[in-house]
Amino acid sequence: MAGLISPADDPTVDDAHRRGRILWALAESMAEKGYQATTISDIARVARVSKTVVYTHFRDKEDCLLELYSRATDRVLTTVREAQEQAHEERLEWRDRLRAVVAAYFETLASGPAVAWASLVEVQAAGRSALTLRREVLERYVDLLTAVADELARDHPGEVRPVERRLILAAVGGINELMLARVERGDAQHLPDDADVAAGVLIGLLERRG
């Protein structure tokens, strides 16, 4: 899970190591029994801290989930952007550039199955704030892929067609369902097996025909 959640890397967070253990404990507890059934006592027990320590860092369970989700999203997006930049520098063929971006996305989520479960499944069972954040996260993914698509259309105008943002949104929604199906089967560690399918969806959307 360290590939997705590393609060210890953030010098602005007080007691970062213990805070990271609390986030990890929430993810593990939700993977075992779900968000609704998970209690602060569960989180404290798995993190090996007192309930007082948990409440020192987080107002409540939802507050903890929001940070878990936000930090995981930041890590995924950072990794995907790095993959995009590297693929561009290596002058990969445009389809391979897109495959590299999608592969980085799936591989990063697969590095933390419990966090992938939290981000794709449990966030939908939390409160209104979590659902609002989920929409914001979806928009960030769409923004990133729209930027990639625009760049590819500029670099390869004869092969890649410009597409509307809402088409990217539709593709992201489908890819999310593809990931969700695997995560719900308890097979998040094999998410990269679906990366080619997801990349194929985007390639088919962008490829100029005729």
C-alpha positions, -999 to +999 in steps of 0.1 A: +000+000+000+030+023+004+028+030-033-005+048-029-004+062+007+027+078+020+018+107+044+053+103+059+066+120+027+046+152+036+066+173+061+035+195+068+017+165+085+023+162+122+032+127+134+031+116+097+041+080+103+013+073+128-012+092+106-002+070+077-008+039+098-043+052+106-051+056+069-037+022+062-058+007+090-090+023+076-083+008+042-076-026+056-107-025+078-130-014+050-116-042+028-125-067+055-159-054+066-170-024+046-172+013+054-205+012+072-194-016+096-160-002+102-157+017+135-131+040+150-123+012+174-115-010+144-092+016+129-074+021+162-069-016+167-055-023+133-033+008+134-021-001+169-030+033+184-056+045+208-089+059+197-077+092+212-048+093+187-072+086+158-094+115+169-063+137+172-057+133+135-092+129+121-126+144+131-144+111+123-144+081+100-155+101+070-128+126+074-103+098+074-117+083+043-116+117+025-079+120+032-072+084+022-090+089-011-074+123-018-039+111-011-044+080-032-057+101-061-028+125-059-004+096-060-021+080-090-023+113-110+014+121-102+024+087-114+003+089-146+017+123-154+052+110-150+045+081-174+030+106-199+061+128-198+084+098-201+065+083-230+066+117-247+104+121-242+110+086-255+090+096-287+068+065-285+042+059-312+010+076-301-008+044-293+021+032-272+021+066-254-015+061-245-009+025-234+019+037-211-004+062-195-032+037-189-007+010-177+007+034-151-029+042-139-038+005-135-004-006-120-005+022-094-040+012-082-029-025-082+000-016-058-025-011-030-055-034-033-071-022-001-069+014-012-082+005-046-112-010-029-117+021-008-114+044-038-136+025-062-162+008-038-163+022-003-162+059-012-197+054-027-210+042+006-198+073+026-216+106+030-223+135+007-188+150+011-173+117-001-196+116-031-187+152-039-150+144-037-156+114-059-171+136-086-141+160-083-117+131-086-135+118-117-132+153-133-095+154-125-090+121-144-110+134-173-090+166-173-058+146-175-069+123-203-084+152-222-050+170-221-033+138-233-059+134-261-054+171-271-016+167-272-018+136-293-042+153-318-017+182-321+012+159-326-005+134-349-032+153-368-034+128-396-040+098-372-057+112-341-090+131-342-100+158-317-127+146-293-151+164-270-145+163-233-178+146-227-166+117-249-136+113-226-159+114-196-179+086-211-148+065-218-135+072-182-169+060-169-166+028-188-130+022-177-140+028-141-166+001-144-140-022-159-118-016-128-147-018-104-157-053-117-122-067-110-119-050-076-153-063-065-141-098-073-112-093-049-087-093-077-073-057-075-037-069-077-044-081-113-058-047-125-029-044-150-044-074-169-072-050-180-049-021-190-048-032-227-086-033-228-089+002-213-062+016-236-081+000-266-112+020-256-093+052-257-074+043-289-106+035-306-121+068-295-092+089-307-081+071-339-090+089-371-107+067-396-112+072-433 
